[in-house]
Amino acid sequence: MTTTRVSDEPAFGYGRHRRPLRTRRDRDAETVRDVLRRAGHREYGRPRDGFCVIDGGDGGLPFIVACASRTRRRTLSPTAELAAYRRTLTAAGLRVEPAGAGDDPTYLKVWLA
Protein backbone atom coordinates (compact mmCIF):
# COMPACT_ATOMS: atom_id res chain seq x y z
CA MET A 1 0.00 0.00 0.00
CA THR A 2 1.35 3.40 -0.97
CA THR A 3 0.65 6.35 1.26
CA THR A 4 0.63 9.90 0.07
CA ARG A 5 1.96 12.46 2.49
CA VAL A 6 0.16 15.77 2.44
CA SER A 7 2.51 18.70 2.79
CA ASP A 8 1.97 21.14 5.61
CA GLU A 9 3.34 23.89 3.39
CA PRO A 10 0.76 26.37 2.09
CA ALA A 11 -0.05 25.90 -1.60
CA PHE A 12 1.14 29.42 -2.55
CA GLY A 13 4.00 29.82 -0.09
CA TYR A 14 4.23 32.60 2.44
CA GLY A 15 3.62 36.32 2.40
CA ARG A 16 5.18 38.99 4.55
CA HIS A 17 5.81 37.97 8.15
CA ARG A 18 5.40 34.32 7.08
CA ARG A 19 1.67 34.75 6.49
CA PRO A 20 0.56 31.41 4.96
CA LEU A 21 -0.94 31.72 1.48
CA ARG A 22 -3.12 28.63 1.33
CA THR A 23 -5.54 29.70 -1.42
CA ARG A 24 -5.52 31.82 -4.56
CA ARG A 25 -7.50 34.44 -2.59
CA ASP A 26 -4.76 34.53 0.08
CA ARG A 27 -2.16 34.98 -2.66
CA ASP A 28 -4.18 37.70 -4.40
CA ALA A 29 -4.76 39.59 -1.14
CA GLU A 30 -1.01 39.51 -0.56
CA THR A 31 -0.55 40.92 -4.08
CA VAL A 32 -2.74 43.90 -3.14
CA ARG A 33 -0.78 44.39 0.09
CA ASP A 34 2.52 44.15 -1.77
CA VAL A 35 1.50 46.82 -4.30
CA LEU A 36 0.63 49.21 -1.48
CA ARG A 37 3.75 48.44 0.56
CA ARG A 38 6.08 48.87 -2.44
CA ALA A 39 4.59 52.33 -3.01
CA GLY A 40 5.51 53.28 0.56
CA HIS A 41 2.11 52.95 2.20
CA ARG A 42 2.21 51.63 5.75
CA GLU A 43 0.36 48.40 6.49
CA TYR A 44 -1.79 48.20 9.60
CA GLY A 45 0.14 46.64 12.45
CA ARG A 46 2.41 48.23 14.96
CA PRO A 47 1.92 51.10 15.73
CA ARG A 48 -1.63 50.27 14.57
CA ASP A 49 -1.68 52.65 11.63
CA GLY A 50 -2.02 52.16 7.91
CA PHE A 51 -3.98 50.18 5.35
CA CYS A 52 -5.82 46.93 5.88
CA VAL A 53 -6.73 44.43 3.12
CA ILE A 54 -9.74 42.24 3.84
CA ASP A 55 -10.81 39.29 1.72
CA GLY A 56 -14.27 40.00 0.39
CA GLY A 57 -14.96 36.30 -0.13
CA ASP A 58 -14.98 33.98 -3.12
CA GLY A 59 -17.04 34.17 -6.26
CA GLY A 60 -15.44 37.22 -7.82
CA LEU A 61 -16.12 39.50 -4.88
CA PRO A 62 -13.67 42.36 -4.41
CA PHE A 63 -11.04 42.75 -1.76
CA ILE A 64 -11.69 45.56 0.70
CA VAL A 65 -8.94 48.11 1.36
CA ALA A 66 -9.51 50.35 4.36
CA CYS A 67 -7.59 53.12 6.08
CA ALA A 68 -6.99 52.11 9.69
CA SER A 69 -4.84 55.02 10.84
CA ARG A 70 -5.47 56.67 14.18
CA THR A 71 -6.26 60.36 14.05
CA ARG A 72 -3.32 61.58 16.11
CA ARG A 73 -0.75 59.79 13.93
CA ARG A 74 -2.26 60.59 10.55
CA THR A 75 -0.39 62.74 8.09
CA LEU A 76 -3.38 62.73 5.70
CA SER A 77 -7.12 62.60 6.25
CA PRO A 78 -8.72 59.16 5.74
CA THR A 79 -10.20 60.41 2.47
CA ALA A 80 -6.78 61.59 1.25
CA GLU A 81 -5.15 58.30 2.31
CA LEU A 82 -7.79 56.30 0.44
CA ALA A 83 -7.26 58.51 -2.62
CA ALA A 84 -3.51 57.78 -2.44
CA TYR A 85 -4.23 54.04 -2.16
CA ARG A 86 -6.55 54.28 -5.16
CA ARG A 87 -3.92 56.03 -7.30
CA THR A 88 -1.33 53.41 -6.35
CA LEU A 89 -3.59 50.44 -7.04
CA THR A 90 -4.92 51.87 -10.31
CA ALA A 91 -1.38 52.60 -11.53
CA ALA A 92 -0.54 48.94 -10.85
CA GLY A 93 -3.40 47.86 -13.14
CA LEU A 94 -5.91 46.85 -10.49
CA ARG A 95 -9.59 47.77 -10.77
CA VAL A 96 -10.60 50.05 -7.90
CA GLU A 97 -13.96 51.52 -6.94
CA PRO A 98 -14.84 53.67 -3.95
CA ALA A 99 -17.36 52.25 -1.52
CA GLY A 100 -19.26 53.90 1.24
CA ALA A 101 -21.82 56.62 1.66
CA GLY A 102 -21.91 59.61 -0.68
CA ASP A 103 -18.67 61.40 -1.48
CA ASP A 104 -16.92 60.25 1.70
CA PRO A 105 -15.98 56.60 1.10
CA THR A 106 -14.80 54.62 4.08
CA TYR A 107 -13.08 51.92 2.06
CA LEU A 108 -12.19 50.79 -1.46
CA LYS A 109 -13.27 47.73 -3.41
CA VAL A 110 -10.36 46.18 -5.33
CA TRP A 111 -10.21 43.49 -8.01
CA LEU A 112 -7.09 42.07 -9.62
CA ALA A 113 -7.05 42.61 -13.39
Contact map, one row per residue, 1 for C-alpha under 8 A:
11100000000000000000000000000000000000000000000000000000000000000000000000000000000000000000000000000000000000000
11110000000000000000000000000000000000000000000000000000000000000000000000000000000000000000000000000000000000000
11111000000000000000000000000000000000000000000000000000000000000000000000000000000000000000000000000000000000000
01111100000000000000000000000000000000000000000000000000000000000000000000000000000000000000000000000000000000000
00111110000000000000000000000000000000000000000000000000000000000000000000000000000000000000000000000000000000000
00011111000000000000000000000000000000000000000000000000000000000000000000000000000000000000000000000000000000000
00001111110000000000000000000000000000000000000000000000000000000000000000000000000000000000000000000000000000000
00000111110000000000000000000000000000000000000000000000000000000000000000000000000000000000000000000000000000000
00000011111010000000000000000000000000000000000000000000000000000000000000000000000000000000000000000000000000000
00000011111111000001111000000000000000000000000000000000000000000000000000000000000000000000000000000000000000000
00000000111110000000111000000000000000000000000000000000000000000000000000000000000000000000000000000000000000000
00000000011111000001111100100000000000000000000000000000000000000000000000000000000000000000000000000000000000000
00000000111111100001110000000000000000000000000000000000000000000000000000000000000000000000000000000000000000000
00000000010111111111100000000000000000000000000000000000000000000000000000000000000000000000000000000000000000000
00000000000011111111100000100100000000000000000000000000000000000000000000000000000000000000000000000000000000000
00000000000001111110000000000000000000000000000000000000000000000000000000000000000000000000000000000000000000000
00000000000001111110000000000000000000000000000000000000000000000000000000000000000000000000000000000000000000000
00000000000001111111000000000000000000000000000000000000000000000000000000000000000000000000000000000000000000000
00000000000001111111100000000000000000000000000000000000000000000000000000000000000000000000000000000000000000000
00000000010111100111110001000000000000000000000000000000000000000000000000000000000000000000000000000000000000000
00000000011111100011111101100000000000000000000000000000000000000000000000000000000000000000000000000000000000000
00000000011110000001111101100000000000000000000000000000000000000000000000000000000000000000000000000000000000000
00000000011100000000111111100000000000000000000000000000000000000000000000000000000000000000000000000000000000000
00000000000100000000111111110000000000000000000000000000000000000000000000000000000000000000000000000000000000000
00000000000000000000001111111000000000000000000000000010010000000000000000000000000000000000000000000000000000000
00000000000000000001111111111100000000000000000000000010000000000000000000000000000000000000000000000000000000000
00000000000100100000111111111110000000000000000000000000000000000000000000000000000000000000000000000000000000000
00000000000000000000000111111111000000000000000000000000000000000000000000000000000000000000000000000000000000010
00000000000000000000000011111111100000000000000000001110000000100000000000000000000000000000000000000000000000000
00000000000000100000000001111111110000000000000000000000000000000000000000000000000000000000000000000000000000000
00000000000000000000000000111111111000000000000000000000000000000000000000000000000000000000000000000000000000000
00000000000000000000000000011111111100000000000000001000000000000000000000000000000000001000000000000000000000000
00000000000000000000000000001111111110000010000000001000000000000000000000000000000000000000000000000000000000000
00000000000000000000000000000111111111000000000000000000000000000000000000000000000000000000000000000000000000000
00000000000000000000000000000011111111100000000000000000000000000000000000000000000000011001000000000000000000000
00000000000000000000000000000001111111111100000000000000000000000000000000000000000010011000000000000000000000000
00000000000000000000000000000000111111111110000000000000000000000000000000000000000000000000000000000000000000000
00000000000000000000000000000000011111111000000000000000000000000000000000000000000000000000000000000000000000000
00000000000000000000000000000000001111111000000000000000000000000000000000000000000000010000000000000000000000000
00000000000000000000000000000000000111111100000000000000000000000000000000000000000000000000000000000000000000000
00000000000000000000000000000000000111111110000001100000000000000000000000000000000010000000000000000000000000000
00000000000000000000000000000000000110011111000011100000000000000000000000000000000000000000000000000000000000000
00000000000000000000000000000000100010001111100011110000000000000000000000000000000000000000000000000000000000000
00000000000000000000000000000000000000000111111111110000000000000001100000000000000000000000000000000000000000000
00000000000000000000000000000000000000000011111111000000000000000000000000000000000000000000000000000000000000000
00000000000000000000000000000000000000000001111110000000000000000000000000000000000000000000000000000000000000000
00000000000000000000000000000000000000000001111110000000000000000000000000000000000000000000000000000000000000000
00000000000000000000000000000000000000000001111111000000000000000001110000000000000000000000000000000000000000000
00000000000000000000000000000000000000000111111111100000000000000001110010000000000000000000000000000000000000000
00000000000000000000000000000000000000001111100111110000000000000011100000000000000000000000000000000000000000000
00000000000000000000000000000000000000001111000011111000000000001111100000000000000000000000000000000000000000000
00000000000000000000000000000000000000000011000001111100000000011111000000000000000000000000000000000000000000000
00000000000000000000000000001001100000000000000000111110000000111100000000000000000000000000000000000000000000000
00000000000000000000000000001000000000000000000000011111000000111000000000000000000000000000000000000000000000000
00000000000000000000000011001000000000000000000000001111100001110000000000000000000000000000000000000000000000000
00000000000000000000000000000000000000000000000000000111110011110000000000000000000000000000000000000000000000000
00000000000000000000000000000000000000000000000000000011111111100000000000000000000000000000000000000000000000000
00000000000000000000000010000000000000000000000000000001111110000000000000000000000000000000000000000000000000000
00000000000000000000000000000000000000000000000000000000111110000000000000000000000000000000000000000000000000000
00000000000000000000000000000000000000000000000000000000111111000000000000000000000000000000000000000000000000000
00000000000000000000000000000000000000000000000000000001111111100000000000000000000000000000000000000000000000100
00000000000000000000000000000000000000000000000000000011100111110000000000000000000000000000000000000000000011100
00000000000000000000000000001000000000000000000000001111100011111000000000000000000000000000000000000000000011100
00000000000000000000000000000000000000000000000000011111000001111100000000000000000000000000000000000000001111000
00000000000000000000000000000000000000000000000000111100000000111110000000000000000000000000000000000000001111000
00000000000000000000000000000000000000000000000000111000000000011111000000000000010000000000000000000000011100000
00000000000000000000000000000000000000000000000001110000000000001111100000000100110000000000000000000000011000000
00000000000000000000000000000000000000000001000111110000000000000111110000000000000000000000000000000000000000000
00000000000000000000000000000000000000000001000111100000000000000011111011000100000000000000000000000000000000000
00000000000000000000000000000000000000000000000110000000000000000001111111000000000000000000000000000000000000000
00000000000000000000000000000000000000000000000000000000000000000000111111000000000000000000000000000000000000000
00000000000000000000000000000000000000000000000000000000000000000000011111000000000000000000000000000000000000000
00000000000000000000000000000000000000000000000010000000000000000000111111100000000000000000000000000000000000000
00000000000000000000000000000000000000000000000000000000000000000000111111111000000000000000000000000000000000000
00000000000000000000000000000000000000000000000000000000000000000000000011111000000000000000000000000000000000000
00000000000000000000000000000000000000000000000000000000000000000000000001111111100000000000000000000000000000000
00000000000000000000000000000000000000000000000000000000000000000000000001111111100000000000000000000000000000000
00000000000000000000000000000000000000000000000000000000000000000010100000011111110000000000000000000000010000000
00000000000000000000000000000000000000000000000000000000000000000000000000011111111000000000000000000001110000000
00000000000000000000000000000000000000000000000000000000000000000000000000011111111100000000000000000000000000000
00000000000000000000000000000000000000000000000000000000000000000010000000011111111110000000000000000000000000000
00000000000000000000000000000000000000000000000000000000000000000110000000000111111111000000000000000000001100000
00000000000000000000000000000000000000000000000000000000000000000000000000000011111111100000000000000000000000000
00000000000000000000000000000000000000000000000000000000000000000000000000000001111111110000000000000000000000000
00000000000000000000000000000000000100001000000000000000000000000000000000000000111111111000000000000000000000000
00000000000000000000000000000000000000000000000000000000000000000000000000000000011111111100000100000000000100000
00000000000000000000000000000000000000000000000000000000000000000000000000000000001111111110000000000000000000000
00000000000000000000000000000000001100100000000000000000000000000000000000000000000111111111000000000000000000000
00000000000000000000000000000001001100000000000000000000000000000000000000000000000011111111111100000000000000000
00000000000000000000000000000000000000000000000000000000000000000000000000000000000001111111111100000000000000000
00000000000000000000000000000000000000000000000000000000000000000000000000000000000000111111110000000000000000000
00000000000000000000000000000000001000000000000000000000000000000000000000000000000000011111110000000000000000000
00000000000000000000000000000000000000000000000000000000000000000000000000000000000000001111111000000000000000011
00000000000000000000000000000000000000000000000000000000000000000000000000000000000000001111111100000000000001111
00000000000000000000000000000000000000000000000000000000000000000000000000000000000000001100111110000000000001111
00000000000000000000000000000000000000000000000000000000000000000000000000000000000001001100011111000000000111100
00000000000000000000000000000000000000000000000000000000000000000000000000000000000000000000001111100000000111000
00000000000000000000000000000000000000000000000000000000000000000000000000000000000000000000000111110000101110000
00000000000000000000000000000000000000000000000000000000000000000000000000000000000000000000000011111000111110000
00000000000000000000000000000000000000000000000000000000000000000000000000000000000000000000000001111111111000000
00000000000000000000000000000000000000000000000000000000000000000000000000000000000000000000000000111111110000000
00000000000000000000000000000000000000000000000000000000000000000000000000000000000000000000000000011111100000000
00000000000000000000000000000000000000000000000000000000000000000000000000000000000000000000000000011111100000000
00000000000000000000000000000000000000000000000000000000000000000000000000000010000000000000000000011111110000000
00000000000000000000000000000000000000000000000000000000000000000000000000000010000000000000000001111111111100000
00000000000000000000000000000000000000000000000000000000000000000110000000000110000000000000000000111001111100000
00000000000000000000000000000000000000000000000000000000000000011110000000000000010000000000000001110000111110000
00000000000000000000000000000000000000000000000000000000000000011100000000000000010001000000000111100000111111000
00000000000000000000000000000000000000000000000000000000000001111000000000000000000000000000000111100000001111100
00000000000000000000000000000000000000000000000000000000000001111000000000000000000000000000011110000000000111110
00000000000000000000000000000000000000000000000000000000000011100000000000000000000000000000011100000000000011111
00000000000000000000000000010000000000000000000000000000000000000000000000000000000000000000111000000000000001111
00000000000000000000000000000000000000000000000000000000000000000000000000000000000000000000111000000000000000111
